[in-house]
Amino acid sequence: MPRGRARLVTELRASNGGLLVLAVVVGAGAGAGAVAFRWLIKVFTLALSGHSDYAGLGHADNPHVPALGRWFVLLAPVVAGLLYGPLVHFFAREARGHGVPEVMYAVARRGGRIAPQVAAVKALASALCIGGGGSVGREGPIVQIGSALGSTVGRVVRVAEPRMRVLVACGAAGGIAATFNAPLAGVFFAMELILADFAAQSFGMVVLASVTASVIGRAAFGNQPFLHLPAFGVHHLSEYLLFALLGLIAGLVGVMFTRVLYWIEDACDWAWIRTHGPEWLRPAVGGILLGGVLLLLPQMYGVGYPVLGNSIDGKYAIGFLIVLLIGKMVATSLTIGIGGSGGVFAPSLFIGAMLGAAYGQILHHLMPGVAGSAGAYALIGMGAVFAGAARAPITAVIICSNSPANTPSSFRSWWRSCSLPASATS
């Protein structure tokens, strides 16, 4: 190796300035990976459902196979499973499942080492799973993709283990920042869940990576939040008690979701072991069951952000909101249980929105003069269930407050909208 190149590698490997450069590189890679992954989801969703996002369309037909009508949803998960099942099984088994637990395990037990092929396999497998109707989120895969990129950069430069962990966290933060258009959410997610500490040097590097990824994400997706959230204010002091009660209920629902998830995963493992079938075929066979759920509730197809937005806008009745809440728990758990690849962050937000919207509508019937808008309770439910399921309360607050009203340029008007009127405190 030439002397100049060796010196450069040594600087990148050992100096603080080198770590800063690597953090920016990883952040840029995570941002680009998030853009590519979301493009893949759109491509596969169009190919397998005939629509860019099927969840909000009800029992719509697939224009590619009009003869099947709405029954095509029975086949979409099977076709997707036939494609991503062998891909995951033969090339990167770490790409199966949620994504975030695998990254946490790699940081805690393997010094941050993640196989380099995980990024590509996870992107393809999760995009196929979501495009074929898998009721999972895109955030977990993006975290794993970004983390794998960070680990790969660390391996190329041969950094020490502590620095490798920081680069993995930089990749995770960049993925969250790009997909949610929320750099602070990426930072606190990485510090809360991946590194589990707030050391000053790590924090600074993660901030750099997150901001870099966010810039790339905004260039590709525009300067818009991942979801348009309603503006609301607190008009009566007793509403804070109602919010607290919703938080308690949401915590219980979050715990219930995790237990249902693990119970269905265990049930699927037990059933597949008894069939003695090859593991690579499991997603396709299980896709038949998932297709049956989608036939009953097409709102479970894919990530489901259009349905989440409709619940916040008050377009669903209380009974249907409860059905959607339970349906998401079952559909997400089944998708993971049959060997699907995708995250549980978006399902947690979905479940929280359904719970909060139903809670808000019930309060409107019982206390019309006290309760605020149902959309406000849906927003709070999103954050509460996400915090309970992911055990990341700071990240939940930042993600759910990432709306145009909460940007620094209009922070003063947002604060006024959320402050109590003088009459409420008298």
C-alpha positions as CSV (number, residue, x, y, z in Angstrom):
1,M,0.0,0.0,0.0
2,P,1.4,3.4,-0.9
3,R,2.6,5.5,2.0
4,G,0.1,8.3,1.4
5,R,-2.8,5.9,1.2
6,A,-1.7,4.1,4.3
7,R,-1.5,7.4,6.2
8,L,-5.0,8.3,5.1
9,V,-6.4,4.9,6.2
10,T,-4.7,5.3,9.6
11,E,-6.2,8.8,10.0
12,L,-9.6,7.5,9.2
13,R,-9.2,4.6,11.5
14,A,-7.8,6.3,14.6
15,S,-8.3,10.1,14.6
16,N,-11.4,12.0,15.7
17,G,-11.4,13.8,12.3
18,G,-11.4,10.4,10.6
19,L,-14.4,9.2,12.6
20,L,-16.2,12.4,11.6
21,V,-15.6,11.8,7.9
22,L,-16.7,8.2,8.3
23,A,-19.9,9.3,10.1
24,V,-20.8,11.6,7.2
25,V,-20.1,8.9,4.7
26,V,-22.3,6.4,6.5
27,G,-25.0,9.0,6.9
28,A,-24.9,9.7,3.2
29,G,-25.0,5.9,2.4
30,A,-28.0,5.4,4.8
31,G,-29.9,8.3,3.2
32,A,-29.3,6.9,-0.3
33,G,-30.2,3.4,1.0
34,A,-33.5,4.8,2.4
35,V,-34.3,6.4,-1.0
36,A,-33.5,3.3,-2.9
37,F,-35.5,1.1,-0.5
38,R,-38.6,3.2,-0.7
39,W,-38.3,3.1,-4.5
40,L,-38.1,-0.7,-4.4
41,I,-41.3,-0.8,-2.2
42,K,-43.2,1.3,-4.7
43,V,-42.0,-0.8,-7.6
44,F,-42.9,-4.1,-6.1
45,T,-46.2,-2.8,-4.8
46,L,-47.1,-1.6,-8.3
47,A,-46.1,-5.0,-9.7
48,L,-47.9,-7.2,-7.2
49,S,-51.0,-5.1,-6.5
50,G,-51.3,-2.8,-9.5
51,H,-51.4,0.3,-7.2
52,S,-48.7,2.5,-5.6
53,D,-50.4,2.0,-2.2
54,Y,-53.2,-0.6,-2.0
55,A,-54.1,-0.2,1.7
56,G,-56.4,2.8,1.4
57,L,-58.3,1.6,-1.7
58,G,-60.6,-1.0,-0.1
59,H,-61.4,-4.1,-2.2
60,A,-59.9,-2.7,-5.4
61,D,-59.0,-5.0,-8.3
62,N,-55.5,-5.5,-9.6
63,P,-55.4,-4.0,-13.1
64,H,-52.6,-6.5,-14.1
65,V,-54.9,-9.5,-13.5
66,P,-58.5,-8.1,-13.8
67,A,-60.0,-11.6,-14.0
68,L,-59.1,-12.3,-10.4
69,G,-60.8,-9.2,-9.1
70,R,-60.2,-8.6,-5.4
71,W,-59.1,-12.2,-4.9
72,F,-55.6,-11.4,-6.2
73,V,-54.6,-10.7,-2.6
74,L,-54.6,-14.4,-1.9
75,L,-51.8,-14.8,-4.4
76,A,-49.7,-11.7,-3.9
77,P,-48.1,-12.8,-0.6
78,V,-47.5,-16.2,-2.0
79,V,-45.7,-14.9,-5.1
80,A,-43.7,-12.5,-2.9
81,G,-42.8,-15.3,-0.5
82,L,-41.5,-17.5,-3.3
83,L,-39.1,-14.7,-4.2
84,Y,-37.8,-13.4,-0.9
85,G,-37.9,-16.8,1.0
86,P,-35.0,-18.3,-0.9
87,L,-33.2,-15.0,-1.0
88,V,-33.2,-14.6,2.8
89,H,-32.5,-18.3,3.5
90,F,-29.5,-18.8,1.2
91,F,-27.9,-15.4,1.3
92,A,-28.5,-13.6,4.6
93,R,-30.7,-15.2,7.3
94,E,-30.2,-12.1,9.4
95,A,-32.5,-10.3,7.0
96,R,-35.5,-12.2,8.3
97,G,-37.7,-10.5,10.9
98,H,-37.9,-7.0,12.3
99,G,-34.4,-5.7,11.7
100,V,-33.8,-3.6,14.8
101,P,-33.3,-6.6,17.3
102,E,-30.7,-8.0,14.9
103,V,-28.8,-4.7,14.9
104,M,-29.1,-4.4,18.7
105,Y,-27.7,-8.0,19.0
106,A,-24.8,-7.2,16.6
107,V,-23.8,-4.1,18.7
108,A,-24.2,-5.8,22.1
109,R,-22.6,-9.2,21.3
110,R,-20.7,-9.0,18.0
111,G,-18.9,-5.7,18.3
112,G,-21.1,-4.1,15.6
113,R,-20.1,-6.6,12.9
114,I,-22.9,-7.2,10.4
115,A,-22.4,-9.2,7.2
116,P,-22.1,-6.8,4.2
117,Q,-24.6,-8.6,2.1
118,V,-27.3,-8.0,4.7
119,A,-28.0,-4.5,3.3
120,A,-28.8,-5.7,-0.2
121,V,-30.8,-8.8,0.9
122,K,-32.8,-6.9,3.5
123,A,-33.7,-4.2,1.0
124,L,-34.9,-6.7,-1.6
125,A,-36.6,-9.1,0.8
126,S,-38.5,-6.4,2.8
127,A,-39.5,-4.5,-0.3
128,L,-40.9,-7.7,-1.8
129,C,-42.7,-8.6,1.5
130,I,-44.3,-5.2,1.8
131,G,-45.1,-5.0,-1.9
132,G,-46.8,-8.4,-1.7
133,G,-49.1,-7.4,1.1
134,G,-46.9,-8.0,4.2
135,S,-48.4,-5.9,7.0
136,V,-45.1,-4.6,8.3
137,G,-43.2,-1.3,8.4
138,R,-40.3,0.0,6.3
139,E,-38.4,1.6,9.3
140,G,-36.9,-1.5,10.8
141,P,-35.5,-2.6,7.4
142,I,-34.1,0.8,6.8
143,V,-32.4,0.7,10.2
144,Q,-30.8,-2.6,9.4
145,I,-29.8,-1.5,5.9
146,G,-28.1,1.7,7.3
147,S,-26.5,-0.3,10.1
148,A,-25.1,-2.9,7.7
149,L,-23.6,-0.1,5.6
150,G,-22.0,1.4,8.7
151,S,-20.6,-1.9,9.7
152,T,-19.2,-2.5,6.2
153,V,-17.5,0.9,6.1
154,G,-16.0,0.1,9.5
155,R,-14.7,-3.3,8.3
156,V,-13.1,-1.7,5.2
157,V,-11.2,0.8,7.3
158,R,-10.7,-1.8,10.1
159,V,-11.7,0.5,12.9
160,A,-11.7,-0.7,16.5
161,E,-14.8,-2.2,18.1
162,P,-16.0,1.0,19.9
163,R,-15.8,3.0,16.7
164,M,-17.5,0.2,14.8
165,R,-20.5,0.4,17.2
166,V,-20.6,4.2,16.6
167,L,-20.7,3.7,12.8
168,V,-23.5,1.1,13.1
169,A,-25.4,3.6,15.2
170,C,-24.7,6.3,12.6
171,G,-26.3,4.1,9.9
172,A,-29.3,3.4,12.1
173,A,-29.8,7.1,12.8
174,G,-29.4,8.0,9.1
175,G,-32.1,5.4,8.1
176,I,-34.6,6.8,10.6
177,A,-33.8,10.4,9.8
178,A,-34.3,9.9,6.0
179,T,-37.5,7.8,6.2
180,F,-39.3,10.0,8.8
181,N,-37.7,13.3,7.6
182,A,-36.8,13.8,11.2
183,P,-33.0,14.0,12.0
184,L,-33.6,14.4,15.8
185,A,-35.7,11.2,15.8
186,G,-32.8,9.4,14.1
187,V,-30.3,10.6,16.7
188,F,-32.4,9.7,19.8
189,F,-33.4,6.4,18.3
190,A,-29.8,5.4,17.8
191,M,-28.7,6.6,21.3
192,E,-31.7,5.1,23.1
193,L,-31.9,1.7,21.4
194,I,-28.7,0.9,19.5
195,L,-25.9,2.4,21.7
196,A,-28.0,2.7,24.9
197,D,-25.9,5.6,26.1
198,F,-25.4,9.3,25.4
199,A,-21.7,9.7,25.3
200,A,-20.7,13.1,24.0
201,Q,-18.4,11.9,21.1
202,S,-20.9,9.2,20.0
203,F,-23.7,11.8,20.1
204,G,-21.9,14.2,17.9
205,M,-21.1,11.6,15.3
206,V,-24.6,10.3,15.2
207,V,-25.9,13.9,14.8
208,L,-23.7,14.4,11.8
209,A,-24.8,11.2,10.1
210,S,-28.5,11.8,10.9
211,V,-28.4,15.3,9.4
212,T,-26.5,14.1,6.3
213,A,-29.1,11.4,5.7
214,S,-31.9,13.8,6.3
215,V,-30.6,16.2,3.7
216,I,-30.5,13.4,1.1
217,G,-34.0,12.2,2.1
218,R,-35.4,15.7,1.8
219,A,-33.8,16.1,-1.6
220,A,-35.5,13.0,-2.8
221,F,-38.9,13.1,-0.9
222,G,-39.3,16.8,-0.4
223,N,-39.4,18.8,2.8
224,Q,-42.6,17.2,4.1
225,P,-43.2,15.1,7.2
226,F,-43.9,11.4,6.8
227,L,-47.5,12.0,7.8
228,H,-49.6,15.2,7.9
229,L,-50.8,15.5,11.5
230,P,-53.6,17.7,12.7
231,A,-53.0,21.0,14.6
232,F,-54.8,20.9,18.0
233,G,-54.9,22.8,21.2
234,V,-55.8,22.0,24.8
235,H,-59.0,23.8,25.8
236,H,-59.8,22.4,29.2
237,L,-57.5,21.5,32.1
238,S,-59.1,18.1,32.6
239,E,-58.0,17.0,29.1
240,Y,-54.6,16.3,30.6
241,L,-56.1,13.6,32.8
242,L,-57.8,12.1,29.7
243,F,-54.4,12.1,27.9
244,A,-52.8,10.3,30.9
245,L,-55.5,7.7,30.9
246,L,-55.0,7.1,27.2
247,G,-51.3,6.7,27.9
248,L,-52.0,3.9,30.4
249,I,-54.4,2.2,28.0
250,A,-51.9,2.6,25.2
251,G,-49.1,1.0,27.3
252,L,-51.3,-2.0,27.9
253,V,-52.1,-2.3,24.2
254,G,-48.4,-2.0,23.4
255,V,-47.6,-4.9,25.8
256,M,-50.5,-6.9,24.3
257,F,-49.2,-6.3,20.8
258,T,-45.7,-7.6,21.7
259,R,-47.2,-10.7,23.4
260,V,-49.5,-11.4,20.4
261,L,-46.5,-11.0,18.1
262,Y,-44.3,-13.5,20.0
263,W,-47.2,-15.9,20.5
264,I,-48.0,-16.0,16.8
265,E,-44.3,-16.3,15.9
266,D,-44.0,-19.3,18.3
267,A,-47.2,-20.9,16.9
268,C,-45.9,-20.5,13.3
269,D,-42.5,-22.0,14.3
270,W,-44.3,-25.0,15.9
271,A,-46.6,-25.5,13.0
272,W,-43.8,-25.4,10.4
273,I,-41.5,-27.7,12.4
274,R,-44.3,-30.3,12.3
275,T,-44.6,-30.0,8.5
276,H,-40.9,-30.8,8.0
277,G,-40.9,-28.3,5.0
278,P,-37.9,-26.4,3.8
279,E,-37.4,-23.1,5.5
280,W,-37.1,-21.1,2.3
281,L,-40.7,-22.2,1.3
282,R,-42.2,-21.1,4.6
283,P,-43.1,-17.5,3.5
284,A,-44.9,-18.7,0.4
285,V,-47.0,-21.3,2.3
286,G,-47.7,-18.9,5.1
287,G,-48.6,-16.3,2.5
288,I,-51.9,-18.2,1.9
289,L,-53.0,-17.4,5.5
290,L,-51.9,-13.8,5.1
291,G,-53.8,-13.5,1.9
292,G,-56.9,-14.6,3.7
293,V,-56.5,-11.8,6.2
294,L,-56.0,-9.3,3.4
295,L,-59.1,-10.5,1.7
296,L,-61.1,-9.7,4.8
297,L,-59.3,-6.5,5.6
298,P,-57.5,-5.0,2.6
299,Q,-56.5,-2.1,4.9
300,M,-53.8,-4.4,6.2
301,Y,-51.9,-4.5,2.9
302,G,-48.4,-3.1,3.3
303,V,-47.4,-0.3,5.6
304,G,-50.8,1.3,5.8
305,Y,-50.1,5.0,6.2
306,P,-53.2,6.0,4.1
307,V,-55.4,4.1,6.5
308,L,-53.6,5.7,9.5
309,G,-54.2,9.1,8.0
310,N,-57.9,8.4,7.5
311,S,-58.2,7.4,11.1
312,I,-56.7,10.7,12.2
313,D,-59.0,12.6,9.9
314,G,-62.0,10.9,11.6
315,K,-63.2,8.9,8.6
316,Y,-63.8,5.6,10.4
317,A,-66.4,4.6,13.0
318,I,-65.5,3.4,16.5
319,G,-66.3,-0.3,15.8
320,F,-64.2,-0.3,12.6
321,L,-61.3,1.3,14.3
322,I,-61.2,-1.5,16.9
323,V,-61.4,-4.1,14.0
324,L,-58.5,-2.4,12.3
325,L,-56.5,-2.3,15.6
326,I,-57.0,-6.1,16.2
327,G,-56.5,-6.8,12.5
328,K,-53.1,-5.0,12.4
329,M,-51.9,-7.0,15.4
330,V,-52.8,-10.3,13.7
331,A,-51.6,-9.3,10.2
332,T,-48.2,-8.0,11.4
333,S,-47.6,-10.9,13.7
334,L,-48.5,-13.4,11.0
335,T,-46.3,-11.6,8.5
336,I,-43.3,-11.9,10.8
337,G,-44.3,-15.4,12.0
338,I,-44.3,-16.9,8.5
339,G,-40.8,-15.6,7.9
340,G,-41.5,-12.2,6.4
341,S,-39.1,-9.3,6.5
342,G,-40.2,-6.0,7.8
343,G,-40.4,-3.7,10.8
344,V,-42.9,-3.2,13.6
345,F,-42.5,0.5,14.1
346,A,-45.2,1.5,11.6
347,P,-47.6,-1.2,12.9
348,S,-47.1,0.3,16.4
349,L,-48.0,3.7,15.1
350,F,-51.0,2.3,13.2
351,I,-52.3,0.5,16.3
352,G,-51.8,3.6,18.4
353,A,-53.7,5.7,15.9
354,M,-56.7,3.4,15.8
355,L,-56.7,3.2,19.6
356,G,-56.5,7.0,20.0
357,A,-59.1,7.8,17.4
358,A,-61.6,5.3,18.9
359,Y,-60.8,6.7,22.4
360,G,-61.3,10.3,21.2
361,Q,-64.6,9.5,19.5
362,I,-65.9,7.8,22.7
363,L,-65.0,10.8,24.7
364,H,-66.8,13.0,22.3
365,H,-70.0,11.0,22.9
366,L,-69.5,11.0,26.7
367,M,-68.0,14.5,27.3
368,P,-68.6,16.7,24.2
369,G,-67.8,19.9,26.0
370,V,-64.4,18.7,27.4
371,A,-62.8,16.4,24.9
372,G,-60.7,17.9,22.1
373,S,-60.6,16.6,18.5
374,A,-60.4,12.8,17.9
375,G,-57.3,13.4,15.8
376,A,-55.4,14.8,18.8
377,Y,-56.0,11.6,20.7
378,A,-55.0,9.5,17.7
379,L,-51.7,11.4,17.6
380,I,-51.1,10.8,21.3
381,G,-52.1,7.1,20.9
382,M,-49.5,6.7,18.2
383,G,-46.7,8.0,20.3
384,A,-47.8,6.1,23.4
385,V,-48.1,2.7,21.8
386,F,-44.9,3.2,19.9
387,A,-43.1,4.2,23.1
388,G,-44.5,1.2,24.9
389,A,-43.7,-1.3,22.1
390,A,-40.3,0.0,21.2
391,R,-39.2,1.2,24.6
392,A,-38.1,4.5,23.1
393,P,-40.2,7.3,24.6
394,I,-38.0,10.2,23.4
395,T,-37.9,8.9,19.9
396,A,-41.7,8.5,20.0
397,V,-42.2,12.1,21.1
398,I,-40.0,13.4,18.4
399,I,-41.5,11.3,15.6
400,C,-45.1,12.2,16.5
401,S,-44.3,15.9,16.9
402,N,-42.6,16.0,13.5
403,S,-45.2,18.2,11.7
404,P,-44.9,21.5,10.0
405,A,-46.3,23.2,13.0
406,N,-43.4,21.9,15.1
407,T,-40.5,23.3,13.0
408,P,-38.3,25.9,14.7
409,S,-39.6,28.6,12.3
410,S,-43.1,28.3,13.7
411,F,-42.4,27.0,17.1
412,R,-43.9,30.0,18.8
413,S,-47.3,29.6,17.0
414,W,-47.2,25.9,17.8
415,W,-46.6,26.5,21.5
416,R,-49.5,29.0,21.6
417,S,-51.8,26.4,20.0
418,C,-50.9,23.9,22.6
419,S,-51.1,26.2,25.6
420,L,-54.1,26.5,27.8
421,P,-56.3,29.5,27.4
422,A,-56.6,31.9,30.4
423,S,-60.1,30.8,31.1
424,A,-59.0,27.2,31.6
425,T,-56.7,28.0,34.4
426,S,-59.0,30.4,36.3
